[in-house]
């Protein structure tokens, strides 16, 4: 009888393990498919995230490493943006300027609870700062300041996503605890990073507005986001076409949606703050800081704001994420 019970217990454990592998998209040995194996560096969590149905792969290392290029099969299929095809050498040179591709110092913490903090004016006077600072991981984007807005947006920053035209230059915003995540949309972005880290003269041609001429982050703080994360945002979450008609300007995910996609790959519970906008009044404030108004967003031809708002509404209503500023 005892042996029979032991056999049942062992069978149950094995069945749980097999189901876990199926749910998380792994093979029978608990690893990712071969073509994605090189990115499996994130500590796994046995809890299934609410947003798991949105993911093609889970627990992927989100930053490029200098020694990854031999196995980057999927990235080689796409030219920039969203891939490295024809730009591999400039990626390699940029990565050589950095000191690390690690995720963060508490990479072994499982079941991370994360908040992605948008820059929407809805954050103003909500006094969510203490709540935001309580999360394991806090993701911010572009030049949305903490300084002077601590009561509403908190003090801590784990990751801050940026590109050459959107990065802080004022050293007052420097934070040695922040990991600055670089998003490269074009070869000129990578050349800018190489030039600014090498203290060389910066070529400002080829940017939609003048890029930063100095950087407040040190090389040890900077990571380069894997283009896979941006592809997932564009094609899997927002369902953008991979090829646009010749008479139509291509649209790309905003930094906010890219930040949420990053959170889906490193976190197990994702909350949002500052992603609700007042489109009914184009003269209303766009951000919790500064004087920009909503009409600036409505004129942006690089993004499909309608598609993004529908996506956000869908994942909030389905409770795949929790919005702290929805009401």
C-alpha positions as CSV (number, residue, x, y, z in Angstrom):
1,X,0.0,0.0,0.0
2,X,2.8,2.4,0.9
3,X,4.6,1.7,-2.4
4,X,1.4,2.3,-4.2
5,X,1.0,5.8,-2.6
6,X,4.6,6.7,-3.4
7,X,4.0,5.7,-7.0
8,X,0.9,8.0,-7.2
9,X,2.8,10.9,-5.6
10,X,5.7,10.5,-8.1
11,X,3.3,10.3,-11.0
12,X,1.6,13.5,-9.8
13,X,4.9,15.3,-9.5
14,X,5.9,14.2,-13.0
15,X,2.5,15.2,-14.5
16,X,2.8,18.7,-12.9
17,X,6.3,19.1,-14.3
18,X,5.1,18.1,-17.8
19,X,2.1,20.5,-17.7
20,X,4.4,23.2,-16.4
21,X,6.7,22.8,-19.4
22,X,3.8,22.8,-21.8
23,X,2.2,25.9,-20.3
24,X,5.5,27.8,-20.4
25,X,6.4,26.8,-24.0
26,X,9.5,24.6,-23.0
27,X,10.5,21.2,-24.3
28,X,10.4,18.0,-22.2
29,X,13.8,18.8,-20.6
30,X,12.6,22.1,-19.2
31,X,14.5,24.3,-21.6
32,X,13.5,26.7,-24.4
33,X,13.4,25.6,-28.0
34,X,16.9,25.5,-29.5
35,X,16.7,28.7,-31.5
36,X,15.8,30.7,-28.3
37,X,18.0,28.8,-25.8
38,X,20.8,31.5,-25.8
39,X,18.4,33.9,-24.2
40,X,17.2,31.7,-21.3
41,X,18.9,33.6,-18.5
42,X,16.0,34.9,-16.4
43,X,15.2,33.1,-13.2
44,X,12.0,31.0,-13.7
45,X,8.9,31.3,-11.6
46,X,6.5,28.5,-11.1
47,X,3.5,30.9,-10.9
48,X,1.9,31.5,-14.3
49,X,1.6,35.3,-15.0
50,X,-1.8,36.7,-15.8
51,X,-0.4,37.9,-19.1
52,X,1.2,34.6,-20.1
53,X,-1.2,34.2,-23.0
54,X,0.3,37.2,-24.7
55,X,3.8,35.7,-24.8
56,X,5.4,33.6,-27.4
57,X,8.3,32.9,-25.1
58,X,8.7,33.6,-21.4
59,X,11.7,34.4,-19.2
60,X,14.0,35.6,-22.0
61,X,17.2,37.6,-21.3
62,X,16.1,41.0,-22.7
63,X,19.5,42.6,-23.3
64,X,22.1,42.0,-26.0
65,X,25.5,40.5,-24.9
66,X,28.7,40.7,-26.9
67,X,29.0,36.9,-27.1
68,X,25.4,36.3,-28.3
69,X,25.9,37.0,-32.0
70,X,26.7,33.5,-33.1
71,X,23.2,32.2,-32.2
72,X,21.0,35.2,-32.9
73,X,18.9,33.4,-35.6
74,X,15.7,35.4,-35.3
75,X,17.4,38.8,-35.1
76,X,19.4,38.0,-38.2
77,X,16.1,37.8,-40.2
78,X,15.2,41.4,-39.6
79,X,17.0,44.6,-40.6
80,X,16.8,47.6,-38.3
81,X,14.5,48.4,-36.7
82,X,13.7,45.3,-34.7
83,X,16.6,43.2,-35.9
84,X,20.4,43.3,-36.5
85,X,20.6,42.2,-40.2
86,X,23.2,44.3,-42.1
87,X,24.1,46.1,-38.8
88,X,25.8,43.4,-36.8
89,X,29.2,45.1,-36.8
90,X,27.9,48.4,-35.4
91,X,25.9,46.4,-32.7
92,X,29.1,44.6,-31.8
93,X,31.2,47.8,-31.5
94,X,28.6,49.4,-29.4
95,X,28.4,46.4,-27.0
96,X,32.2,46.5,-26.7
97,X,31.9,50.0,-25.2
98,X,29.7,48.6,-22.4
99,X,30.7,46.8,-19.3
100,X,27.9,44.4,-18.7
101,X,24.7,42.8,-20.2
102,X,23.4,41.5,-16.8
103,X,19.8,41.9,-16.0
104,X,20.1,43.3,-12.5
105,X,21.8,42.5,-9.2
106,X,18.7,40.6,-7.8
107,X,18.3,38.5,-10.9
108,X,17.7,35.5,-8.7
109,X,14.6,37.0,-7.2
110,X,11.7,34.9,-8.5
111,X,8.1,36.1,-9.1
112,X,9.0,39.8,-9.4
113,X,6.2,42.4,-9.0
114,X,6.8,45.2,-11.4
115,X,5.3,48.6,-12.2
116,X,5.7,50.4,-15.5
117,X,5.4,54.2,-14.9
118,X,4.2,56.1,-18.0
119,X,4.5,59.9,-18.3
120,X,0.8,60.7,-18.5
121,X,-0.6,63.8,-16.8
122,X,-3.0,61.5,-14.9
123,X,-0.2,60.8,-12.4
124,X,-0.3,64.4,-11.2
125,X,-1.6,64.9,-7.7
126,X,-2.3,61.1,-7.3
127,X,0.3,60.8,-4.6
128,X,1.3,57.3,-5.8
129,X,5.0,57.8,-5.1
130,X,5.2,55.6,-2.0
131,X,3.2,52.9,-3.7
132,X,5.4,52.9,-6.8
133,X,8.5,52.7,-4.7
134,X,7.3,49.5,-3.1
135,X,7.6,47.4,-6.2
136,X,10.5,45.0,-6.9
137,X,11.1,46.5,-10.3
138,X,10.2,50.0,-11.4
139,X,10.4,50.8,-15.2
140,X,10.4,54.3,-16.5
141,X,10.9,55.8,-19.9
142,X,12.5,58.7,-21.8
143,X,13.0,61.9,-19.8
144,X,10.1,61.6,-17.4
145,X,11.7,63.1,-14.3
146,X,11.6,61.8,-10.7
147,X,13.3,64.9,-9.3
148,X,10.6,67.3,-8.0
149,X,7.8,64.8,-8.6
150,X,8.6,62.2,-5.9
151,X,5.3,62.5,-4.2
152,X,3.4,61.5,-7.4
153,X,5.9,59.1,-9.2
154,X,8.3,57.9,-6.5
155,X,12.0,58.0,-6.2
156,X,13.4,54.7,-7.3
157,X,14.1,53.6,-10.8
158,X,15.2,50.1,-11.8
159,X,15.2,50.5,-15.6
160,X,14.8,53.6,-17.7
161,X,14.3,53.1,-21.5
162,X,15.7,55.8,-23.8
163,X,16.9,56.6,-27.3
164,X,19.3,59.4,-28.4
165,X,16.5,62.0,-28.8
166,X,14.8,61.2,-25.4
167,X,17.6,60.8,-22.9
168,X,18.4,63.0,-19.9
169,X,21.4,65.4,-20.2
170,X,21.1,67.3,-17.0
171,X,23.3,65.6,-14.3
172,X,20.8,66.5,-11.6
173,X,18.8,63.5,-12.9
174,X,21.7,61.1,-12.5
175,X,21.0,58.0,-10.4
176,X,23.8,55.4,-10.0
177,X,21.2,52.7,-9.1
178,X,19.3,53.0,-12.5
179,X,20.0,50.7,-15.4
180,X,19.6,52.7,-18.6
181,X,18.2,50.6,-21.4
182,X,19.1,51.8,-24.9
183,X,16.6,51.3,-27.7
184,X,18.1,51.3,-31.2
185,X,15.8,52.0,-34.1
186,X,18.5,52.9,-36.7
187,X,22.2,52.5,-37.3
188,X,22.7,56.2,-36.5
189,X,21.4,55.5,-32.9
190,X,24.2,52.9,-32.4
191,X,26.8,55.2,-33.9
192,X,25.6,58.0,-31.5
193,X,26.1,55.6,-28.5
194,X,29.6,54.7,-29.8
195,X,30.5,58.3,-30.2
196,X,29.1,59.6,-26.9
197,X,30.8,56.8,-24.9
198,X,34.0,57.3,-26.8
199,X,34.0,61.0,-26.2
200,X,34.1,61.6,-29.9
201,X,32.5,64.4,-31.9
202,X,28.8,63.5,-32.3
203,X,27.2,63.5,-35.8
204,X,23.7,64.9,-35.2
205,X,22.5,64.2,-38.8
206,X,19.8,61.6,-39.4
207,X,17.8,62.2,-36.2
208,X,14.2,63.5,-36.0
209,X,15.4,66.0,-33.5
210,X,18.8,66.9,-32.1
211,X,20.1,64.0,-30.0
212,X,21.8,64.4,-26.6
213,X,25.4,65.6,-26.8
214,X,26.3,64.3,-23.4
215,X,25.2,61.3,-21.3
216,X,24.6,61.2,-17.5
217,X,24.9,57.4,-17.4
218,X,28.1,55.5,-17.0
219,X,29.0,52.5,-19.3
220,X,28.3,50.1,-16.4
221,X,24.7,51.3,-16.2
222,X,23.9,50.9,-19.9
223,X,22.3,47.9,-21.6
224,X,21.1,47.5,-25.3
225,X,17.6,46.2,-25.6
226,X,17.3,43.0,-27.6
227,X,15.3,43.9,-30.8
228,X,13.2,40.9,-30.1
229,X,11.4,42.8,-27.4
230,X,10.4,45.6,-29.8
231,X,9.4,43.0,-32.4
232,X,7.1,41.4,-29.9
233,X,5.6,44.7,-29.1
234,X,5.0,45.6,-32.7
235,X,3.9,42.3,-34.3
236,X,2.6,40.2,-31.4
237,X,0.9,42.7,-29.1
238,X,-0.1,45.6,-31.5
239,X,-0.3,43.4,-34.6
240,X,1.4,46.0,-36.8
241,X,2.0,44.8,-40.4
242,X,5.6,43.8,-41.1
243,X,5.5,45.6,-44.5
244,X,3.6,48.9,-45.0
245,X,2.3,50.2,-48.3
246,X,4.7,52.5,-50.1
247,X,2.3,55.4,-49.7
248,X,2.0,54.8,-45.9
249,X,4.5,55.9,-43.3
250,X,5.5,52.9,-41.0
251,X,4.5,53.2,-37.4
252,X,6.4,51.9,-34.4
253,X,5.5,51.0,-30.8
254,X,6.0,53.9,-28.3
255,X,8.6,53.6,-25.6
256,X,5.7,52.9,-23.2
257,X,4.5,49.8,-25.0
258,X,8.1,48.6,-25.4
259,X,8.5,49.1,-21.6
260,X,5.4,47.0,-20.9
261,X,6.7,44.3,-23.3
262,X,10.0,44.3,-21.4
263,X,8.1,43.9,-18.1
264,X,6.2,40.9,-19.6
265,X,9.6,39.2,-20.1
266,X,11.2,39.8,-16.7
267,X,8.3,40.1,-14.3
268,X,5.5,37.8,-13.1
269,X,3.0,40.5,-12.1
270,X,2.8,43.8,-14.0
271,X,1.1,47.0,-12.8
272,X,0.8,50.2,-14.8
273,X,0.7,53.9,-13.8
274,X,0.4,57.0,-16.0
275,X,-1.0,55.3,-19.2
276,X,-4.4,57.1,-19.3
277,X,-4.7,60.1,-21.5
278,X,-7.4,62.7,-22.1
279,X,-8.0,62.6,-25.8
280,X,-11.3,64.6,-25.5
281,X,-9.4,67.8,-24.7
282,X,-6.4,68.3,-27.0
283,X,-5.3,71.3,-24.9
284,X,-5.1,69.3,-21.7
285,X,-1.6,68.4,-20.3
286,X,0.2,65.5,-22.0
287,X,2.7,64.7,-19.2
288,X,2.8,65.0,-15.4
289,X,5.7,67.4,-16.0
290,X,6.3,70.2,-18.5
291,X,3.9,72.2,-20.7
292,X,3.2,69.8,-23.6
293,X,-0.4,69.3,-24.5
294,X,-2.4,66.4,-25.9
295,X,-2.4,67.8,-29.4
296,X,1.3,66.9,-29.6
297,X,0.4,63.2,-29.3
298,X,-2.4,63.5,-31.9
299,X,0.0,64.8,-34.5
300,X,2.6,62.1,-34.0
301,X,2.9,60.1,-37.3
302,X,5.4,57.6,-35.9
303,X,3.0,55.9,-33.6
304,X,-0.5,54.3,-33.8
305,X,-1.9,55.8,-30.6
306,X,-5.4,54.4,-31.3
307,X,-4.1,50.8,-31.6
308,X,-2.0,51.2,-28.4
309,X,-4.9,52.6,-26.4
310,X,-7.1,49.7,-27.5
311,X,-4.4,47.3,-26.5
312,X,-4.1,48.9,-23.1
313,X,-7.8,48.9,-22.6
314,X,-8.0,45.2,-23.5
315,X,-5.3,44.0,-21.2
316,X,-6.6,46.1,-18.3
317,X,-10.2,44.9,-18.8
318,X,-9.0,41.3,-18.9
319,X,-7.0,41.9,-15.8
320,X,-3.8,40.8,-17.4
321,X,-2.3,43.9,-15.8
322,X,-3.5,46.2,-13.1
323,X,-3.7,49.9,-13.7
324,X,-3.1,52.2,-10.7
325,X,-4.4,55.2,-12.6
326,X,-7.4,53.9,-14.4
327,X,-10.1,55.6,-12.4
